[in-house]
């Protein structure tokens, strides 16, 4: 079970922060997308003006769509955290399910349920990949014991080297190796 993330603001501020961040990402991404699209669909000599006008018309719409999704997801995430009193991957999956369903309510119950399931599965994949990557990359961070030398164990106990069992003493190096002298 994961513990509370105290590096983030409390829930009301997280919702506003996530809404603003999602709007910004959508506006920038939409600006790039519609800038390229507007440039390609404009006649020669008017491509720059076509790109700018397409960006001005559509980038805020995409940003608003992203912002609504991010704000609603964050709202549901805070509500689920408060209801379950836990912070784990299931919160994001449940919040994604609820967000997808709410955003598709105008398409009827069947469409809302299908969208909810699709968003829940998508968030489940995201959380699963996040957990998997966390495990893979934390593998090297595990504390490891230093290698154990049997001789040092006996010297720590105060025993002299004559009490070390013969099987635990390392072999003596050869006194002379032919060919190296």
C-alpha positions, -999 to 999 in steps of 0.1 A, spaced: 0 0 0 14 34 -10 15 62 15 3 97 11 23 119 -13 30 150 9 49 167 -19 16 176 -36 -8 203 -25 -41 193 -8 -69 182 -31 -87 214 -39 -54 229 -52 -44 197 -69 -76 199 -90 -69 234 -102 -33 226 -108 -41 195 -128 -68 214 -148 -43 241 -157 -15 217 -166 -38 196 -188 -51 227 -205 -15 239 -212 -5 205 -226 -35 204 -248 -31 240 -260 6 235 -268 0 201 -285 -31 214 -303 -11 245 -314 16 223 -329 -9 199 -345 -31 226 -360 -2 247 -370 11 219 -392 -24 211 -404 -32 247 -412 0 251 -431 -5 220 -452 -41 230 -461 -33 266 -471 -24 277 -506 12 285 -514 23 319 -502 -4 318 -475 9 289 -454 22 309 -425 -10 329 -422 -30 297 -426 -10 280 -398 -15 309 -374 -52 312 -380 -57 275 -376 -37 275 -344 -57 304 -330 -90 288 -339 -84 252 -327 -56 251 -301 -78 266 -273 -105 241 -280 -81 211 -277 -66 227 -246 -101 231 -231 -109 194 -239 -77 183 -222 -83 206 -193 -118 193 -187 -105 157 -188 -76 165 -164 -98 185 -140 -125 159 -139 -100 130 -134 -83 149 -106 -117 156 -90 -126 120 -91 -92 110 -79 -95 132 -48 -130 119 -42 -119 83 -44 -89 89 -22 -112 104 4 -137 76 1 -112 47 1 -87 63 26 -59 47 5 -35 59 -22 -28 32 -47 -31 23 -84 -68 15 -80 -76 51 -73 -64 61 -108 -82 32 -124 -115 40 -107 -111 77 -114 -104 70 -151 -134 48 -153 -156 75 -138 -141 103 -159 -146 83 -191 -182 76 -182 -191 111 -172 -176 126 -204 -196 103 -226 -230 106 -208 -245 125 -237 -241 94 -259 -264 74 -237 -259 47 -211 -244 21 -235 -219 47 -249 -211 60 -214 -204 25 -201 -182 16 -231 -162 48 -227 -159 42 -189 -145 7 -195 -121 20 -222 -108 48 -199 -105 24 -170 -86 -1 -190 -63 27 -204 -56 40 -169 -50 4 -157 -24 -1 -185 -8 32 -175 -6 22 -138 6 -13 -146 34 1 -168 43 26 -140 44 -2 -114 65 -24 -137 90 4 -145 92 12 -108 101 -24 -100 126 -27 -128 144 6 -120 144 1 -83 161 -33 -86 195 -16 -86 186 5 -55 182 -24 -31 207 -23 -3 232 -52 -6 254 -67 22 291 -65 16 308 -97 7 317 -119 37 352 -130 43 354 -160 66 388 -149 80 373 -116 92 345 -134 110 370 -153 132 392 -122 138 361 -103 151 353 -130 176 387 -128 192 399 -162 180 434 -167 168 440 -181 133 449 -215 146 413 -222 155 400 -215 120 389 -248 105 411 -260 77 382 -260 52 378 -222 57 414 -212 52 422 -200 17 449 -220 -2 484 -206 0 498 -191 -31 524 -212 -48 560 -202 -38 572 -204 -74 554 -205 -106 575 -219 -135 580 -196 -163 575 -163 -144 610 -161 -129 
